[in-house]
Amino acid sequence: MQFYENLRSFKKFDDFTEDSHFRQLPDDWSVIITDIKGSTSAIAEGRYKDVNTIGAATIVVARKALAGKDFPFVFGGDGATLLAPTEKVDGILKGLCLLRNLAKNNHGLELRIGVVKMSELKSLAAPVEVAKFEITAGRSVAILRGAGIPMAEKLIKGSSEKYLAKLDAEGAPDLSGLSCRWSPIPSRNGKILSLIVLTRKDKKIYTDFLEKLGKIIPKGLESSNPVNVDLASVNSVYKNIQSESKLYPTVYSLKFSLKVVEIIMTTLVFRFNFLSMIFNSETYKNSLRPHSDFRKFDETLRMVIDCTPEQVAQITQYLSAELQVGNLFYGEFQTDSSIMTCFVDALGQGQHIHFIDADNGGYAAAAIGLKKQMQEKDKISVS
């Protein structure tokens, strides 16, 4: 794990285009990709929160298998890209297969899990490079680039069964620390925009887009963070118990009984400032925003931002023009609120992270538009 631990982090997101921040993933590491098969249908049925939760849970399971150590990952809405030393993969896959069983039994969702060794990607001339972006003091997230990420996805989602995890595991995944207790957070500016941008040329396309975004949003990308703390509220006790019961194989267990007590106490704390002498809920709420993973890069630029309708129009107009001249592909999804899935190791600085997506479809819905553009391009090329 020293490869990732030894990476020096950078603090300005726009700098992800700088070569100096990146290092080659070692040959003795592997790329694990998870996603929900049929997520489009689940979204249409109004079950995107379930999809999102299982997607975030894959990250939690991997971290537990790595004994809580930081590792490179990128959350994608209905799944994640995870990087780990090959010697640790079996332990991660065991936890993910337990999660796959839980997703099927409690959520009616099919979790696909695949793994490709970096040594194989290297033989295919498909590199993977990793950088570390510090979102707040003590908490960094990975930035990934290189042909190895889309190649791994292609291999895993292709017709070959070689890369899919087939382990038959029994038991329950360790999802302690994972919670989804916040109601959808309303947009302050009018629209929550989930955006996916993929260059068809070089990284300058991303630089140009970020410069344009800076003009459209003059206060900067950070000002569009959709975690509007003053508008955020905790769900009811009943709703949280109902939601988190799906993270346990059975509700008739001591673990879940203790979880119910925790949910009740948490709700009292955040709704009524209960135990304010022991725990300051306002301090924690104010830390949600800087601990939020609302923009990322894994050979594709992804972000969830709070914009005015006019800003959304300017952004999509720019991207549409760039699409027409062959510079990029993009997918977008608009709604009125964002959703937040939390992974809390502890309450201290840097010990929690919050995965952000747009409500009702988010990244998964935006990806549909992106794939459609790519398919249309292929049709034109063939004809």
C-alpha positions in Angstrom: 0.0 0.0 0.0 3.1 2.2 0.3 2.8 3.3 -3.4 -0.4 5.3 -2.7 0.6 6.3 0.8 3.8 7.8 -0.6 2.1 9.9 -3.2 2.3 13.7 -2.6 -1.2 15.2 -2.8 -2.2 18.4 -4.6 -4.8 20.8 -3.4 -6.3 22.6 -6.5 -8.7 20.3 -8.5 -7.9 22.0 -11.8 -4.3 20.7 -11.5 -5.4 17.2 -12.3 -4.1 17.9 -15.8 -0.5 18.4 -14.6 1.7 15.4 -15.4 3.9 16.0 -12.4 1.2 14.7 -10.0 0.9 11.3 -11.5 2.8 8.0 -11.0 2.4 4.7 -12.8 0.4 2.0 -11.0 2.8 -0.8 -10.1 2.7 -4.0 -12.1 1.8 -6.0 -9.0 -1.5 -4.1 -8.5 -4.9 -4.7 -10.0 -7.9 -2.8 -11.2 -11.3 -3.8 -9.7 -14.5 -2.4 -11.3 -18.0 -2.7 -9.9 -21.3 -1.6 -11.3 -25.0 -2.4 -11.1 -26.3 -4.3 -14.1 -29.6 -2.9 -15.2 -29.2 0.3 -13.3 -31.2 2.1 -15.9 -34.3 0.0 -15.1 -33.8 0.5 -11.4 -33.5 4.3 -11.9 -36.8 4.2 -13.9 -38.4 2.5 -11.0 -37.3 5.3 -8.6 -34.7 3.1 -6.9 -31.6 5.3 -7.5 -30.9 5.7 -3.8 -30.5 1.9 -3.5 -28.3 1.9 -6.6 -26.2 4.7 -5.2 -25.9 3.0 -1.8 -24.6 -0.3 -3.2 -22.2 1.6 -5.4 -20.7 3.4 -2.4 -20.8 0.2 -0.3 -18.2 -1.4 -2.7 -15.7 1.2 -1.6 -16.5 0.6 2.1 -16.1 -3.2 1.7 -12.7 -2.7 0.0 -11.5 -0.4 2.7 -12.5 -2.9 5.4 -10.6 -5.7 3.5 -7.5 -3.4 3.5 -7.8 -2.9 7.3 -8.9 0.7 7.0 -5.9 1.8 4.9 -6.3 4.5 2.2 -6.3 3.2 -1.3 -7.2 4.7 -4.7 -10.8 4.6 -5.8 -13.3 6.7 -7.8 -17.0 6.5 -7.0 -19.2 6.5 -10.2 -22.8 6.4 -8.9 -23.8 2.8 -9.6 -20.4 1.4 -8.8 -16.7 2.3 -8.4 -13.2 1.8 -9.7 -10.9 0.4 -7.1 -7.1 -0.1 -7.2 -5.3 -2.5 -4.9 -2.2 -4.7 -4.6 -2.9 -8.0 -6.4 -2.0 -9.9 -3.2 -4.9 -8.1 -1.4 -7.5 -8.7 -4.2 -8.8 -12.1 -2.9 -9.8 -10.5 0.4 -11.5 -7.6 -1.3 -13.4 -9.9 -3.7 -14.6 -12.0 -0.8 -16.2 -8.9 0.8 -17.6 -7.7 -2.6 -19.2 -11.1 -3.2 -20.9 -11.0 0.2 -22.1 -7.5 -0.8 -23.3 -8.9 -4.2 -25.5 -11.5 -2.3 -26.9 -8.7 -0.1 -27.6 -6.5 -3.0 -29.5 -9.3 -4.7 -31.5 -10.5 -1.7 -32.3 -7.1 0.0 -32.3 -4.7 -3.0 -33.1 -6.8 -6.0 -30.0 -5.5 -7.7 -27.3 -7.4 -9.6 -23.8 -6.2 -8.7 -21.1 -7.0 -11.3 -17.6 -7.4 -10.0 -14.5 -7.7 -12.2 -10.8 -7.6 -11.9 -7.9 -7.1 -14.3 -4.2 -7.3 -13.3 -2.1 -4.3 -14.1 0.5 -6.5 -15.6 -2.0 -7.6 -18.2 -3.1 -4.0 -18.9 0.5 -3.1 -19.4 1.0 -5.9 -21.9 -2.0 -4.4 -23.8 -0.2 -1.0 -23.8 -3.0 0.4 -21.5 -1.3 2.3 -18.6 -2.9 3.4 -15.4 -1.5 6.5 -13.6 -2.5 7.7 -10.1 -2.5 11.1 -8.4 -3.8 12.2 -5.0 -6.1 15.2 -4.6 -6.6 16.6 -1.1 -10.2 17.5 -0.7 -9.6 18.7 2.9 -6.9 18.4 5.5 -6.3 14.7 6.2 -8.6 13.4 3.5 -7.5 12.8 -0.1 -9.1 11.0 -3.1 -7.5 9.4 -6.1 -7.3 10.9 -9.6 -6.9 8.2 -12.2 -5.8 8.5 -15.8 -4.6 6.3 -18.7 -6.1 3.9 -21.2 -6.0 1.1 -18.6 -9.2 2.3 -16.9 -11.5 2.1 -20.0 -9.7 -1.0 -21.1 -10.4 -2.8 -17.8 -14.0 -1.8 -18.0 -14.2 -3.1 -21.6 -12.7 -6.4 -20.7 -14.9 -6.8 -17.6 -18.1 -5.8 -19.4 -17.2 -7.8 -22.5 -18.3 -11.3 -23.4 -15.4 -13.0 -21.7 -16.0 -14.5 -18.2 -12.3 -14.5 -17.4 -12.4 -11.3 -15.4 -15.6 -11.7 -13.5 -15.6 -12.6 -9.8 -17.4 -15.9 -9.3 -16.6 -16.6 -5.6 -19.5 -18.2 -3.6 -19.1 -16.5 -0.3 -21.2 -16.9 2.8 -21.8 -14.4 5.5 -22.5 -10.7 5.8 -20.3 -7.8 4.4 -18.9 -5.4 7.0 -20.7 -2.1 6.2 -20.1 -0.4 9.5 -19.7 3.3 9.0 -21.8 3.4 5.9 -25.0 5.5 6.2 -27.5 7.3 4.1 -29.4 9.4 6.8 -29.6 12.7 5.0 -32.7 13.8 3.0 -32.0 14.9 -0.5 -30.3 18.3 -0.3 -32.2 21.0 -2.2 -30.4 23.1 -4.8 -29.6 26.7 -3.7 -29.3 28.0 -7.2 -32.1 26.2 -9.0 -30.5 23.1 -10.6 -28.2 20.2 -9.6 -26.2 19.1 -12.6 -24.5 15.7 -12.9 -21.9 16.0 -15.6 -19.6 13.5 -17.3 -17.1 14.8 -19.9 -14.7 12.6 -22.0 -12.2 14.1 -24.3 -11.7 12.8 -27.8 -8.4 14.4 -28.3 -6.0 15.4 -25.4 -6.1 16.8 -21.9 -6.2 20.3 -23.2 -10.0 19.7 -23.8 -10.4 19.4 -20.1 -8.3 22.5 -19.4 -10.3 24.5 -21.9 -13.6 23.3 -20.3 -12.5 24.1 -16.8 -11.4 27.6 -17.9 -14.9 28.1 -19.5 -16.5 26.8 -16.3 -14.5 29.4 -14.4 -16.1 32.1 -16.5 -19.6 30.7 -16.2 -19.2 30.2 -12.4 -16.9 33.1 -11.5 -16.9 32.3 -7.8 -15.2 29.0 -8.6 -16.1 25.3 -8.6 -16.0 25.1 -4.9 -18.9 27.6 -4.7 -21.0 25.1 -6.6 -20.5 22.3 -4.1 -24.1 20.9 -3.8 -23.8 20.1 -0.1 -25.8 23.1 1.2 -25.4 22.5 4.9 -28.1 25.0 6.0 -30.6 23.3 3.7 -29.6 19.7 4.8 -31.8 17.7 7.1 -31.7 14.2 8.6 -34.4 11.7 7.6 -36.9 10.5 10.1 -36.0 7.6 12.5 -38.5 5.3 10.6 -37.1 6.1 7.2 -33.5 5.6 8.3 -34.3 2.3 10.0 -36.1 1.1 6.9 -33.2 2.2 4.7 -30.4 0.8 6.7 -32.2 -2.5 7.4 -31.3 -3.4 3.8 -27.6 -3.3 4.7 -28.1 -6.3 7.0 -28.9 -9.9 6.0 -31.5 -10.0 8.8 -33.0 -7.5 11.1 -33.2 -10.1 13.9 -29.7 -9.7 15.1 -27.8 -7.9 17.9 -25.9 -5.9 15.3 -29.0 -4.4 13.8 -30.6 -3.8 17.2 -27.5 -1.7 18.1 -27.8 0.1 14.8 -31.4 1.0 15.6 -30.3 2.6 18.9 -27.6 4.5 17.0 -30.1 5.8 14.4 -32.4 7.0 17.1 -29.6 8.8 19.0 -28.3 10.3 15.7 -31.7 11.7 14.8 -32.1 13.2 18.3 -28.7 14.8 18.0 -29.2 16.4 14.6 -32.9 17.2 14.8 -33.1 18.4 18.4 -29.4 19.1 19.4 -29.7 16.3 21.9 -26.4 15.7 23.9 -25.1 19.0 22.7 -22.6 19.1 25.6 -21.0 15.9 24.3 -21.3 16.2 20.5 -21.6 19.4 18.5 -23.9 18.6 15.6 -23.3 21.9 13.9 -19.5 21.4 13.8 -20.0 18.1 12.1 -22.6 19.5 9.7 -20.2 22.2 8.7 -17.5 19.6 8.0 -19.8 17.8 5.5 -19.1 20.3 2.7 -15.3 20.1 2.6 -15.4 16.3 3.0 -17.6 15.9 0.0 -16.4 14.1 -3.1 -18.4 16.1 -5.6 -15.8 16.3 -8.4 -13.4 13.6 -9.7 -11.5 12.2 -12.6 -10.9 8.7 -13.7 -9.9 9.3 -17.4 -13.4 10.9 -17.5 -14.2 14.2 -15.8 -17.2 13.8 -13.4 -18.9 16.4 -11.2 -22.1 17.2 -9.4 -22.6 21.0 -9.1 -25.3 23.4 -7.9 -26.0 25.9 -10.7 -28.5 28.5 -11.8 -30.6 27.5 -14.9 -28.7 30.1 -16.9 -25.4 28.5 -15.9 -26.6 25.1 -16.8 -27.7 26.4 -20.2 -24.3 28.0 -20.8 -22.4 24.8 -19.8 -24.5 22.5 -22.0 -24.3 25.0 -24.9 -20.5 25.0 -24.7 -20.3 21.2 -24.4 -22.8 20.8 -27.3 -20.6 23.0 -29.5 -17.5 21.0 -28.5 -19.3 17.8 -29.3 -20.2 19.1 -32.8 -16.6 19.8 -33.7 -15.4 16.5 -32.4 -13.6 17.5 -29.3 -15.5 15.6 -26.7 -18.4 13.5 -25.6 -20.5 14.4 -22.6 -23.5 13.3 -20.6 -25.6 15.4 -18.3 -28.5 15.0 -15.9 -30.5 17.8 -14.2 -32.6 17.6 -11.1 -33.5 19.8 -8.1 -31.5 18.1 -5.3 -28.4 16.1 -4.5 -28.0 12.9 -2.4 -25.3 12.1 0.0 -24.0 8.7 1.1 -21.6 8.9 4.1 -18.7 6.7 5.2 -17.7 7.7 8.6 -14.6 5.9 10.2 -14.7 8.4 13.0 -15.9 12.0 13.5 -12.5 13.7 13.5 -11.0 15.8 10.7 -10.2 13.6 7.7 -12.0 10.6 9.1 -15.1 10.8 7.1 -16.0 11.2 3.4 -19.3 11.8 1.7 -20.2 10.5 -1.8 -22.3 13.0 -3.7 -24.6 12.5 -6.6 -27.7 14.1 -8.1 -31.0 12.7 -6.9 -33.2 10.6 -9.2 -30.5 9.4 -11.6 -27.3 11.3 -11.3 -24.1 9.9 -12.8 -25.8 6.7 -14.0 -28.4 8.8 -16.0 -25.7 11.1 -17.3 -23.8 8.1 -18.5 -26.7 7.0 -20.7 -26.3 10.2 -22.8 -22.6 9.9 -23.0 -22.8 6.3 -24.3 -25.5 7.3 -26.8 -23.2 10.0 -28.3 -20.3 7.5 -28.5 -22.6 4.9 -30.2 -23.8 7.6 -32.7 -20.2 8.4 -33.5 -19.4 4.7 -34.2 -22.4 4.5 -36.5 -21.2 7.5 -38.5 -17.7 6.0 -38.7 -19.0 2.7 -40.0 -21.3 4.3 -42.6 
